[in-house]
Amino acid sequence: MHDIRTIRDAPEAFDAGMARRGLSGVSAHLLGIDSARRTAIQAAEEAQAEANKAAKAVGAARAKGDEAEFERLRALVASKKSDIARLQDEAKELDAQLTQALMELPNIPQDSVPDGADESENVEVRTSGSIPNFAFDPREHYELPAVQDGMDFETAAKLSGSRFVLMSGAVARLHRALAQFMLDTHVEDHGLQETNTPVLVREEMMLGTGQLPKFGEDSYQTTNGWWLIPTAEVTLTNIVSGETLEAATLPRRYVAHTPCFRSEAGSAGRDTSGMLRQHQFEKVEMVTICHPETSQDEHERMTKCAETILEKLGLPYRTVVLCTGDIGFGATKTYDIEVWLPGQNAYREISSVSVCGDFQARRMNARFKPEGGGKPQFVHTLNGSGLAVGRCLIAVLENGQQEDGSVDLPAVLHPYLRGKTRIASDGTMM
């Protein structure tokens, strides 16, 4: 969320940032509400001062026996009290309007973020690995003989509807191994703190990280008001909500493996084949809470953490910086990591790593005490997938596929599979 004081001080700069998001004339609307709110507050304060002054004079008038003045002053006090209540209600309503308007505005992109209308204008930063050259036409993951019995969409549809999958046998085992490998790498090699979080959260937690109020249709809410998390970003980031931290405890680097739930509103017709886009999926999520001066370095570090997983798996990928038309609501800058999928002959997103500045911290009221003393400041927050487990499973299957329909598995996973190295074309792990 944005600071209205910053907007007051530099409306032109704020509007320039919003214009890069495709929004115009934003500051005038906000400042209009803010001005009316401040006017109501000032009027209420003046009315309160007048009421206090009249209340003191009431006793003096009675002591003098001046009944006419006494009655006039008493009526004035009552009138002022009525005015005060009305003005306070007006200020409260305007404050709610201002908060709502600020809550619905996206973050301002950094200067280094390229301008662009959509994902076609994202800019490639680097590539890694060699795209495999198959002597046959590569299949998509759900077409591979090795996974035909272990990736069951029909039974999942019977159980839950479309965009769910029932995994079993070697496929389920490989999926589990990938998640364990990711967690171990992030904890042991990257120094992240493993965390096991709830997947049901209160509404204010979704507000804190920016999923609400604007994107409620993208998530699921239970009948008693809880929300199913669309990502562990919600729970990990909100660990510090409402807290004032000691600067010496920063940065705080968390990682969690959770199920995630998304309604996929507005994505009808996109990636409906296979398990690329599901209502329920698993993800290993990274979150960093840090000092404002270190957030840019943390962004690069977190991106490297995610890239390292792909490198250890031997999967080709590219990293792109998202343009203004594709960047997420709460981010000031985002790197997308896209893994190569031979079955689609294309790179597909497997991780987004974003720096949010103090945007989420303002919504959560998360601050830290500077080491040298002074007023508490808002922390900076970052989040990123490290990685999406299901999409990583797809990439391992497609890149490791053989002409006979079997799949060779990355060497780094062999210890997690009790020495097994491949999935045979009949679905047996060998």
N, C-alpha and C positions, 0 to 999 in steps of 0.2 A: 504494500500500500504506500501511496505517496504522502509526503508531508505537506500540508496545506501552507505552512509557513514558507517553505521553499518555493512553492508556486506563487505566493504573494510577492516574494522577493524577485523572482525571475520568470514571469509568465511567458515571455517570448521564448526563452530557452526551453521551458516545459512544452510549449506548443510545438516547437521544432522537433523535440523528441517524439511527441505523440504523432506528428505528421509522418514520421518514418514508419509508424505503425498503421498508417492509413486513416488517422483520426484528425479532425480539424476543429478549431475554435473551442477546444476543451477548457482552457483556463477561464474564459469569459463566463461559462456556465458555472464552474466551480466557485469562482470568486464572487459571482452574484449571490449564490447561496451563502457563502461565507460572510459576505458583507451584511446580508439581512440577519444572519445569526448573531454577528457581533453587535449589530445595532440593537437587537432585542435584548441581548445580555446587558449592554450598557444602559438601556432604558430601564430594565429591571433593577439594576444597581442604583440608578438615580431615584427610582420610585421607592426603593428600600430606604435610602438615605432620607428622603422626605418624610416617609412614614416614621422613621426613628426620631426625627426632629419633632414631628407633630406629637408623637407619643410622649416625649419628655414635657412638651408644653401643656398636655392635657392635665397633668397633676397640678401645675402652677395655676391654671385657670380655675380649677375647682377650689384650690386653696384661697384664691382671691374672691371666690363666690361669684365669679362671672359665668353664669350658667349658659348664656348664649355662646360665649367663646368656647366653653367646655364642649357643648354639643357640636359646634362647628368642627372643632379639632377631632373629636371622636369620629364624626362622619368622614372626615378627611383620612384618618388612619384606616378606617374600614375600606374606603375607596381605593387607597393605595395598596392595601393588601390584596384586593381583587385584581388591581392592575399588575401587581407583582406576580401573582399566580398565573395570570393570562400570558404575560411576557415570558415567564420561565417555561411554560408549556410550549410557547411558540419557539423559543430558543432550542428546547429539547427536540422538537419536531424537525427544525432546520438542521440541527446537529446530526440527527439520524439520516436525513436526506443527504447531507454532505458525506457522511461515512459510507453510505450505500453507493454514492456516485464514485468515491475514491476506490472502494472495494472492487468495482467493476472495470477499472482502468488497468491495462497491462503495464508491465515494467518498461522502462526506457532502454533501448538498445545502446550498447557501448559504441563509441566512435569506430572501433575496429570491425564492427558487424557490417557486412556488405548490404547495400540496399538491393531489394528484389521483390518481385510480386509473389513468388511461390517457390517450391522446392527445386524447380528447374534452374533457379538462379543461385543455389547454394554453391560455395566455392571449395573445391578440393584442396586440402592442405597437404596430404601425403598418402601414399599407398604402401602396403607391406605384403610380401609374399608373392608367389607366382600363381597366376590363374592356371588351374590344371588343364592339360591338353588331352582329352579323352580320344581313344581310337574308336569310340562308339558315341551314339547320341545319348547324353546323360539324361537320366530320369529325374522327375521331381520326387521329393521324399516319400510321399504317399503312394507312389507307383513302384517303389523298390520291392522286389520279392522278399528281401530280408526283413521287411517290416510289415508285410501284408497282414500277418496274424497279430502283430503286436500293437497296431495303431488302428483302433476300431471306432469309426465315426458313426456307424449305424447303431450300435448298442448305446453309445453316448447320446445319440439323438433320442433314442427310446427313453433313456433315463432323464435327460435334461433339455433336449431340444437341439437346435442347430448351434454350431460354433462351440462344441465341446468335443473332447476326445477321451477315449478309454485306452490307456496304455497298459500293456502286460508283457511278461517275459523279458526278452533281451532289451526291448525298447524302453520299458519301465526302468530296468536296471541301469541302462546307459544314461537315462534322464537323471536318475538319482546320483550316479557317479559324477556327472557334470556339475551338479549343484554342490556336491561335497568338495570337488576339486576347486571350484571357484572360491568357496568359503576358506578353505585351507590356504590358498594362495594369498588371498587378501589379508588374512589374519597373520600368517607366518612370514610372508614376504613383504607385505605392504604396511603392516602395523595397524590395521583397522581393528576395532573392538567388536567382536562378534556379539550380536544382540538378537534375542528372540522376542518379537513384539506381538501384541494383539492384532487381529485383523478386523475387529469391530471397533469403531471409534465414535466419539461424540461429534456433534455437528461443528462445534467450535474448533476442533482439530482440522477438519476439512477447510474451514474458513481460514485458519492460520496459514496453511500452505497454498491457498489459492484455488483449490478445487471448487469451492463455493464462494459466492453465490452464483457465479456465471455458468459453471459447467456441471450443475447438478444432474442434468440428464445423462451425463456420461458415466455416472456411478449408480450403485444400488443402495437403497435405504431400506432398513428393516421396519416392521410395523411399529416397533417401540422407539424409533428415532435414531438408532445407531446407523452408521454407514459402513459398508464393506470397503476396505481400502483398495484404491486403484493401483497403489504402489506403496512400498514401505517408506517412501519419502515422507508420507503423512505422519507415520508413527515416529520414525527416527528423528525428524526435524523437530517435532513437537515435544521431544524429551525436554527441551530447554524453554518451552513456552511459559511465559510468566516468571521466568527466572532472571536473576541478576548474578552473573557468573564472575568468578575471579579471573582476571586476565591470564594469570599463570596456568590456568587449566585449559587454555586454548592452544592449538586447535583440538577439537574433539572429533574423532573420526570413527564413524560407525559403519557396520555392515550387517545385513540381515537377509535371510532367505525366507520368503513368504509366498503364499498364494496371493494373487492379485485378481481383482474383479472389475471388469469394465463392460458397460452396456454396448459399447461400440455404436453409439447413436450417430447417425449421419454417415455411416460407413457401408450402407447397403450396397451389395454388388462388388465390394472390394475384397480380394483375397479370400474368397469363400471356399476355395479348394484346399484341403489339407489343414494343417494346424498353425498356419502363419498368423492368423488373426482370430483369437479366441475370447470368449467371455470370461473364462477362468484360465489362468496360466501362472507359472512360477517365475520369480525373478530374484536374483541376488542384487540387492540395492545398497549403494554407498551414499552416505551423507556426511558432510563436514560442516562443523560450526567453528568459525574462526574469527580472528581479528580482521578488521577491514583492510589493513595494510597488506595482508597475506593472501587475500582471496583470489587474486589473479594467478599467483604461483600455485595455489591449491587447485585451481581449475586445470592447469596443465598437468599437475601431479595425478589428479583423479582420472583424467583422460588416459594417461599412460598406464594407470592401474588396469583400466578396462582393456586397453590395447594388448597388454601383456598376456591376458587370458587367451586371446586369439592367437598370439604369437606362440605360446606354449602348446596350443592345440594344432599348430601348423596350418591355420586357416587364413587365406588371403583376405585382406580387408582394405578399405580406404577410410580416411577421416576427412569430414567436410565441416566447414563452419557454416551454420545456418544463416540465411539472409533474413532481412526484416520481415518478409512476408511469410516465413516458415517457423520463426522462433516461437517458443512457447510463451504462454501468458506471463509467467512469473520470472522469466529469465532475462538477464541483460546480455548474455552471450551463451551460445550452445555449440558444442561439437557433437555431431552425429558420427558414430562409427558404423560403417556398413560392411557386412560380411558378404563374400562372394557365394552365390547360390548357382551352381552349374545347371540345375534343372530349369531355372528361370533365365539363365544367361544374363544375370544382372546382380548388382550389389543391392542388398536390402538392409535396412536399419536393424541393428542389434543392440545398440546402446545410444542414449542421449545423455551427455554430461553438461550440466548447466550451472552457471554461477548466477545467483539471484541478488547479490548485494544485500542491502538491508530491507528489501521489499517484503520478504516473509517475516523477518524479525519484527517489523512494525506491526504487522497483523497479529503476531503472537505475543508482542511485548517482551521480547527476549533481548537482554542487554548484558554488558560486562562492565566491571569496574576497571578503569585504566590503572596500570601499575603505578604511575606517578601521581595518582590522585586525580580529582576532578569529577565532573558530572558523568554518570554512567552513559555509555554509548550503545547503540544497537550493534549486535553481532552481524556478521555476514554468513549466509548459508549457501551450500552447494549440494547438488544431488546428481546421481548418475547410476545407470545400470552397470552391473559388473559381473554377469550379463543377464539378459533375458534367457532363461534356461531352455525353454521350448524352441526358440529360434536358434540357439546354439546347437541343440539336438539336430534340427533340420540341416544346419550347415555341416555338422560332422557326418551325417548320413550321406548328404549329396556329394560332398567333396571326397569322401572315402569310398564311394561306390565303385564296384568292379563290373566288368561286362557280363559276368554270370549272375548278377543281381545280389552278390554278397557285398559286405561293407568292411573295409579295413579301418580299424579304430586308432586314434592317435596314441603314440607311445606313452604320453604323460598320463593317460587314463588307465593303463594296464594294471598298475598297483591297486586302483580302486575297483577293478573288475576281477580280482584274484588271479591275475596273470592272463586273463582272456584277451585276445588281440583282434578278433573279428566276429562279425555276425554272418553266418552262412546264409545262403540263399533260401534255406528252409526256415530261417528265423532262429536257429540255434546259435548261442554264443559259444565261441570256441577259443 
